[in-house]
Amino acid sequence: MSAEKVALLTGSLAADRLERMAADLRGESLDPVVVNVGVKVAALMTAEIVERRVTLPDAVARAVMPGRFRGDLARLSERFGVPFERGPEELADLPAYFGRGGLEPDLSRHDCLIFAEIVDATTLSVDEIVTRAKSLRAEGADVIDLGCMPDTEFGHLEEAISALHAAGLKVSVDSANPAELSRATRGGADYLLSLSETTLGIVDEGGAAPILVPASPGDLESLIRAVDAMEAKGRPYFADPVLDPIHFGFTASIVRYAELRKARSQAPILMGIGNLTELTDADTTGINAMLMGMISELHITAVLAVQVSPHCRTAVREFDRARREYFAAREANSLPQGFGGGLMALRDRKPVASTAAEVETLAAQIRDPNYRIEVSEAGVHVFNRDGHRLAVDPFDHFPHLAVEGDAGHAFYLGVETARAEIAFRLGKRYAQDEGLKFGVAGETAESLETAHKMEFKEAGSTLATKRKTKADPL
C-alpha cells in the first residue's frame, strides 16, 4: 500500500517550518508535500489567489489548507479535482490532525440524561420557573427538577408542572414530603425525587417514574429491595445510592455505585452531583470530568445537577459536554483525549504553538510595521520589522510600541498583550486576534446543535475600524 500524498498549502513565512514538520510526518502511510502559495501569511490567502497561483503535485489525494484560511473549500475541490479541507490553525497541531485523519469528533450523541434542579422553585412564580427552565434546557438539561423547600408551601406546583409540559419540557419534583410527591405524580410529573422502599406506595398514585434511594443513609440493601419491587411492577425508575460529600462518606458512596452496578447489571442508575460540586472549593470542570469517568464506566444513565453556588454556575453545561465527549471516547475504545477538550478550562494540553527559537526565526523575516504577538515557553513576544521584544507583563512591552497618537491601536495592543500574559501564566494557547478559550465553561451556545457542530468560526476580534489601516496586525 503506497503512502497517501497530501498537499499542505501555506504562506512563505511558515514554509520552512512546515517543510521540517512534513519531513517528520512522512512515513509508510503519509507523504505530505508542501506547496508555497506565495503570500506571506496564510490568513491572507483567498480562493482566487489559490486558483491563480497553485499547481498541485501529481497524484495528490487531498489538499489541506491552513486553519485560518477563510476561502471556499468546495470551490477549490471542484477546481482542482481533489478534496480540499481546512487543517488546524497552528502548525504545532498538525501531527494530531493527521493522527485523527483530520476528522473532528462526533459529539452529537450521548446516553445520559441530565436532570437540572431549580432548588428555589417554591419561591418563584410560574413564569419565572419556565424562564429558568428554558435557560437550563439551552445549557443541556433534559429534565427540569422542581425543588421543594421544607416548611414552604408550593401551592402552584401543579400549575408549574403543566406550564413546563406546555413548553416541551420533562419535569421531576424533588421533595422530602410524601404529600408533595403524591401531588406531583397526580399532577402529571414525569419523575419523583426521591422514594425509598418505605414510601414506594406513592408510585401507584400516578405515572411518574421514581428515583429510588436507600431507606437510610448507606443502606444499599434497602435500595436493591426497592429496585426489585419496581422491576416486579414493570415500571420505569432510576436508582440512586446517593453521592456523599468529601469527609462525610464520599469514598464509601462511590463504592456503593459500583456495588449496585455489580448487583443489578441492567438497572438504570442516577447520580446526583451536587454534594460534591456544591460542597467543594474547586473548579467544577475537573470534578465533573472525574465523575463522568465513573458514570461512563458504570453506564450510569442519568445525573442530577445543581447550579446554586456561583462557582457551579456552568455545571449543567459542563456535564452536557462531558457526556458527549466520554460517549465518543468509549465508542472509540479510547482514553478521553482528543475529543474536543471542552473540559480544559484553565490549561491546554499543548499551550505553546511555537518555540522561542521558531518565533525568533519568524521575527527575523518580518519586513513590515505590523505588530505580531506570540507566546512561547519563554514569555510573550512582540515583534515587527523594527524589533523583537520578549517580556510577560504588558507594561514592559508598552514603552516600546510606536502607537503614540493612535488610541485605537494602543487599546488593541493592550488587550492582546494582556491576553497573552494570561495565556502564558495559566498555560493556555494564545492566538493573536482571538479570545482565549476556556472550554465549555467560557462558552454560551445559542443551541445544543450549535455547541456540538464544531464548525469553522468567523474571524476574530480585531478592532473593526483598525482593520482598514496599515498598522493592523495580520
N, C-alpha and C positions, 0 to 999 in steps of 0.2 A: 504493500500500500504506500503510495507516494505521499509526501507531505503536502498539506494544503497551502497553496500560495495565497497570501493575503497582502494587499497593498495598504500601507499605512501612510495616509496623506498628511502633510504637515507644512508648517512655515519654516522659513530659513533659520530663525533664531533657535528653534528646537531640533533642527535636523540632525546635528552632530550627536546630541544626547540620545535621540531616538534611534540612530544607527547603532550605537553601543547597546541599547536595550534590545533592539531587534536581533543582534548577534547572540545575546544571552538567551532569547526566546526560541531561536532557531533549533529545530530538532527533527525527530522522525515524523512527527505529526503536523508540524507547523513550519512554514517557510515565509516569514514576514519580509516584505520588500518596502523600503522607504521611498516615497515619492514626494519630492520637494515641489510644492506648488509655485513657489517663487515670491509669495508675500512674506513679510517679516513675521507677522503674528497670525496664528491660526484663526483667531476670532474674527479677523478681517476678511476671511475667505467668503466668497459668495458662490452660488451655483454657476453663475455666468463666468466667473473667473476660472473655476474648475473646468468647465466645459471648454473654455478657450485655451487653457494652458496645459492641460494634463493629457498625457498618453499613458495608458496603463500598460504595465509589462505583460508579455504573453502569458497565457494560461493562468491568469489571476482568477481565483474563485469568488472573492469578495473584496470590498474596499472598506476600510474603517476610517471615518472622519474624526477629527478632534472633537472632544466633548462640547466645546463652546462654539462649534460651527452651527450657524442658525439657518442654513440653506435647506432647500427642498431635496430630501434624500430620494424620494420616489422619482423625481425628475432625473436625478443623476443615474439612478438604477436603470431607467429606461434608455437614457442616452448612451451609456457605456455597456449595457447588456449584462451587467453583473450586479448583485445586491450591494447597495451602499448602506452602511449602518453607522450610527453615532457611537463612538467609543467613550471612554472615561474622560473626565475633564482634566485630570492630572496624569502626566506620564508615569508617575510612580504607581498608578493603579492599573497600568496596562497588563502586567503579569496576572493579576487577579481576574481581570476582564477575560483574558483568554483561558484562564483556568476554569471559568464557568461557561465558556463558549460564547461569551458576550450576551448571555441571557439574564434578564432581571428575574428575581424570584417571583413566583405566583403567590401573591398574598390575598387572593380573593376568597380563600377557603379557611374554615376552622371547624372545630367540633365541640365548642364550649360556649354555653350561654353566659351572658353577663346580666346579673341582677344588680341594678343600681338603686341604692336606698335614698329616699328623701326622708331624712331622720326626723325632720320637724314638720311633717305633713299635717299633723293635727292642728298646728298653729297657722297654716296657710289657707287662703281661700281656694276654691276650686280652680279659678282661673290661674292663680299663682302656681298651683300644683301642676297644671297642664303645661304652663310655660317652662317650669323647671324640668318636667319630664321630657319635653321636646328637646331641650338642650342636652340632656343626658343621652337621649337617643342619637343625637348628632355626634356625640363622643364615642358611641359604640354600644350603648346599652340595648339589650333585647327585652328586658322585663323591668318595669318600674316598681320598686318596692316601697310601699307606703308605711313609714314608721309611725307606730302609735306610742304615745308618751304616757308614762304612769300617771294616774290620777288626773288625766286630762281628757275631757270628753271629746270624741271625734264624731260630732253629730252629722257631719256631711260626708261620712265615709262612703256610703252607697252612691251618693251623687258624684263623688270623686272617681269611684271605680267606673261608673257609666261614662263620665267625661273622658277618661283616659282611653276607654274602649272606643269611643267615638273618634278619638284622634289616632286610632290604629295601633294602640299600644297594649301589650300584655301587662297584667297587674298582679303583684303579690302584696299581701298585707302582713306586716311584721308586728306581732303583739304578744305580750305575756299574759294577756287577759283572754281566757277562753270565750267569754261572751263576745268580745270584739271579733275573734276569729270566726265564731258562728255567724255573726252579722256579715262578715266579709264573704264567706262562701255562699250564703244565701243571696248576697248582693251581686254575685257573678264574678268574684275574684278568680284568677286563674291558678294562683298558688297561695299557700298559707305558711308563714314562718312564725312559730315552729310548733310541731306536735310531737309528743312522746307517746309511749305505749299507754300512759295514764290518761291522755286526752284524745286518743285516736278515734273516739266515737264521733268527734266533730266531722270527720271525713264523710260520714253518711248523711250529713245535712245539706250537702251541695256537691258541685262538681269540681271544686278546687283540688289541685294536687298538693299534698302536704310536703313540706321539708321536715324530715324526721330528725330528732335529736335525742341524745341519751336522757333517760328519766332523771338522772342525777349526774353531776359533772364526772366525766371519765368513765361512765358505766357503758362500756361498749356492748356488753351482752344484752342490755335492755334495748339498745338501738337495733341490734340484729333481730331481736324478737319483733320489734315494730316493723322492720323491713319484711320479715316473713309474713306478718299479718297483712301487709299491703299486697304482697305477692299473692296471697291466698284470695284476696278480694279481686285481683286482676286490675287494680287501679294504679295509675302512674304516681310517682313520688320521686323525691331526692332524699338521700341520707347524708347527714352532716355530723361527723364525730365531734365537731367544734374545735377550731384552732384557738389555742390559748396564747396569751401574751408571754413574752420572754421573762424568765424568772418566776413565772406562775404556771408552769406546766407546758411550756412551748414544745420542748423536745418530745415529751410523752404524747402530746396531742398529734404531732407529726406521725409518730409510730402508730397511733390509732387509725389514721387514714390508710396506712399500708396494711394493717391487720384487717380492716374492714374489706379492703380490696381482695386480700387473700381468702377471707372467709366467704365473700359473696362476689365472685369474679365478674358478674354481669350487672351488679346493682348500680343504678345511676347515683352518682355522688356529687354533692355540692360542697364547696369550701368557702367559708366567709373569711375575708382577708383583713377586716377592719381591726381586729385585735392585735395584728402585727403592724400594719401600716400606720394606723392612727396612734398607736401607743409606743412608737419607737422614733427617736430623734435621728432619722436617717432618710436620705433621699429615697423616694418610693420606687424609682426605676430599678434600682438594684434589688430591692426587696421583692418586687413583683417578678423580676426575671428569675429569681431563685424559686419563688412559689410556683411560677408557671412551669419550671422544670419538673417539680414534683407532680403538678397537675397533669402534665403531658405523659410522664412515665406511668402514672397510676390510672390514666384515662378517666380523670375526673371531668365531668361534662357540664359543670356549672360553677360559677363563682358569684359571691355576693360582695360587691364593692361599695365603700362609702367614701365620701369626699367632704368630711366635716372640717378637719384641721386644714389650715392654709397650705401646709406642706404636702397635703394629699390631694390637692385640687385637680390633678391630672390622672388620678388612679384609674378611672374608667378608660380613658384614652390609652393609657399605658397597657392595660390588660387587653384591650382590643387589639393593639399592635402585637403584644406578646403571643396571644393565642394564634394569630395568623403566622407569625414567624416560626413558632415552635411546631405548628402543624406542618408547615412546609419542610422544616428540618427533619421531623420524624418521618414524613413520607419519603424523604430522600435518604433515610437511614444515615443522617449526618449530625454532626455537632451543630448547635445553634450559632454558627458563624457564617457570615456571608449571606444572610437572608434579609438584608435591608438596614440593619443596625439601628432600628427605631428606638431601642432602649439605651443607646450610647449617648447619654445626655451631657456628661461633664468631660469626657475624654473620648478620643478617637483611637482606633487600633493603629492607624498609620497617620499620626498627626503632621508629619513633615513630608511635603511633596518634593522638595529639592534640598540637597545638602548645601552647606555653606560654600563648598568648592564649586558646585554647579551654579549657584547664584553668582559667585564671583566671575565665572566664565561668561555667563549671560550678560552681566553688567558691563563687561569689557566690550561687548558688541553693540551696545546701545549708542545711537548717533542722533537722538532727538531729545527735546527738553521734557518730554512727558515722564512723570514720576511713576516708577514701578515699586510695588511693596510686596515683599515675600517674607515668609517665616522659615527659618531653618533651625537646626539644633543649637545654633549659636546665638540666635536672637532675631530681631526684626531688621530686615534690610530695606533701605530706601535708596533708590538709585535712578539716575538718568545720565545723559551724556556728560554732565558737569561733575559727577562724582558718585561715590557709593559709600554709604554710611551704615554702620551697624550699631544698634542700641536696642533697648527694650522699652524704656519709658518714652511716650510720645513727646514729652517736654524736652528730652535730649535731642530729638530729631528736629523739632520746630525751628530753632535758630538757624538751621542750615537750609531751610526750604525757602526758595525765592518766590514768595507769594505775597509780598508787600503790595497793598492796594488792591488785592483780589480776595475779598472776604469770602466769596462763594467757594473758591478753590481751597482757601485756608481751612474753611469749615469741613470740606470734603476730606482733605488730608488728615485733619484732626480725628474725624470719625474713623477713617481707615486705619490709622496708626494705633488708635485705641482698641479697635477690634483685633488688630494683630497682636497687641500686648496681651489681651485676654486669651487669645488662642495659644500664644507661647507659654503663658503661665499655667494654663489648665491642661495643655497637651491636646489641643484641638486643631483640626485642619483649617487653615486660613486660605481664602482665595480673594484677591482684590476685587472690589465692586460687588461682593456678595455678603449677605449676612451670615454670621456664624450659625452653624447647625447644632441644635441641642436635642436632636432626636425628636421623638413624638411629644416629649414634654414641652417643646418650644413651638409646637405647631397647633393650628386650629383649622382643620379642613372644613370646606363648605359641606362636604358629604362624605360618607364612607367610601363611595365609589372614587371620589377624587383622592382620598387619602391613600388608597392602595393601588392606584393605577401606576404610580411611579413614573409618570410620563415626563418628557423633557420640559424644563421650566423656561419661563421668559427671562430676558436679560435682567441684569442685576440693578443695584440701587444707585448708580452714579447720578449725581445731581443733574436733573434733566436739562437745565439751562446751560450747564457746563459742557454737555456733550458736543456742542457745536464749536467749541473753542479748541485751539491747537494745544492748549495747556492740559487738555483732558488726558488722564491715564488710559492706557489701552486695555 
